[in-house]
Amino acid sequence: MYVKFDAAGTHPIMQSRYVKRVLDLTSDPSCSNLFYKSPEELAKLKTELFREELGFFYDNNKDFRRRMDNLKINPQDANLEDALQLAIFSDDLRGDGYNRYIIDNPPEGGKTNSSSGTTGKLPVTTYFSPVDYELIRRMNNSMITYLQGNQVDHNTMVLLLAAPEMRKYISSLEYVSDWLENRGVPTIHSMKADEKGVKTPFGTFAQNRGDVIKFLNKDRFFGDTQKVLYGGNDGLYNFLEGLTNSKGGKRIFTKLLMGAPPVELGKNGFVWSGGGPKRMNISYEELREKYKDHVLTKDEEGRIVPAKWIDVLAGTEFQPAIPTIPDTSTRIHHPLTTLHLIDMSKYKLVEGEGQGSLLVQSPFTTYPMIVFPGDKAKRVRLPRVLKEKYQYTDYGYEYVGRMTPEEGVELRTGCPM
């Protein structure tokens, strides 16, 4: 089901000053301009927006209002640091736990998404209204466009290393698929439902070989179609390994039929790793290093060069995605997102460079997105060469790993609520 923004229609929240402001800030040219503000300008803007956000949820969620009253937090003079006192843990969103956090009368026509549940626990579940779906699209689109340097649109072709049916179980695939659908981007799936195929936790699927060949051969010999290869790390590894390391007659057959190796991504094509680093057999860094010379594209000057690689960190419970700067392991966030790091032993903010539990804060309207997703990260100061290009932030973030159950208990013990 495609979520239409206009499904929010005349819902009362559309008259909210906060909602109007967030929608205005995420529309172009306002959204594009955010990337060229200074960190100081953004800090002021985000403080103002955070206060409006707290006021919005204070008025529209009885549980959140009670929580703020107990903590004696006044929306009118709150600071970004108060997010630490109001944080939601991802475990609180398992099952139907999310219901207590969403506004009392959310717009209908949105969608409820859940994590895969492959950990054996109840899935993390969230509901995003049509308004928030639109915000996710806008913020992710501006972020990818900013990093990649050009729009992904109807002239682009994307190969998703998944089956369409998997959207119901993998939230990262849902958000990517929705964004591509919204932009009218032609997509091809590497798998299809087939009762004679391979059983997975999400269904029984077989290779969609014909469509994969179509993708690989589109504008063969580096035509002008931008092609994007998207998948989780393990999916990308299996796909690229099969294409680049076949032997003898199979290698000749693969080259003749599919044009690979190398994998040609047309003009300004790129690799997009988006399955998340929670459970994988190969790291993003290992994956990029192993195959970077086997996936090629044509740049604006017509030169054949290695394609850019971008990895995104996102979850069922938080958006927009937190991508890496192309061809690095350093992540930067959307200008309207704030990433806090928390010292788990003291439950205090880590200032400047350092390591801690990641707290993600973004301006949304269905529930207060101030979330501990259960990840650890390291904040690093951007070197001058990157700071000159990504001027809106002084810092980048390096993914460290998932929190252990013991660290999760330690973090929650320090939380006042």
Buried (B, 14 or more C-beta within 10 A) or exposed (E): EEBBBEBBEEBEBBEBEBBEBBBEBBEEEEBEEBBEBEEEEBEEBBBEBBBBBBBBBBBBBEEBBEBBEEEEBBBEEBEBEBBBBBBBBBBBBBEEBBEBBBBEEBBEBBBEBBBBBEEEEBBBBBBBBBBBBBBBBBBBBBBBBBBBEBBBEEBBBBBBBBBBBBBBBBBBBBBBBBBBEBBEBEBBBBBBBBEEBEEEEBBBBBBBEEBBBBBBBBBEEBEEBBBBBBBBBBBBBBBBBBBBEBEEEEBEEBBEEBBBBBBBBBBBBBBBBBBBBBEBEBBBBEBBEBBBEBBBBBEEEEEEEBBBBBBBBBBBBBBBBBBBBBBBBBBBBBBBBBBBBBBBEEBEBBEEEEBBBBBBBBBBBBBBBBBBBBBBBBBBEBEEEBBEEBBBBBBBBBBBEBBEEEBBEBBBEBBEE
